[in-house]
């Protein structure tokens, strides 16, 4: 049996994903100018933002509570907000399509 099949790796979750997705939704809903919000552009924004923030991996409910509390850390919350701002600016000024 392969190593990956012996353990429940599917239980590992990066909570930073949900935090970035929530912040991306919030910021996109508050933007007053027009920009492309197709699937490709929004996924590019999320990917760019996720590649710049510190991950918060967990495999238990306790880890989820810890990650949600991470937003109470002003520095981490600001890093997520800034990563999303930068990603939106980057993709809106240079989308991967015409």
Secondary structure, DSSP 8 states (H G I E B T S, - for coil): --HHHHS-GGG-EEHHHHHHHHHHHHHHHH--S-----HHHHHHHHHHHHTTS---EESSHHHHHHHHHHTTSHHHHHHHHHHHHHHHHHHHHS-S--
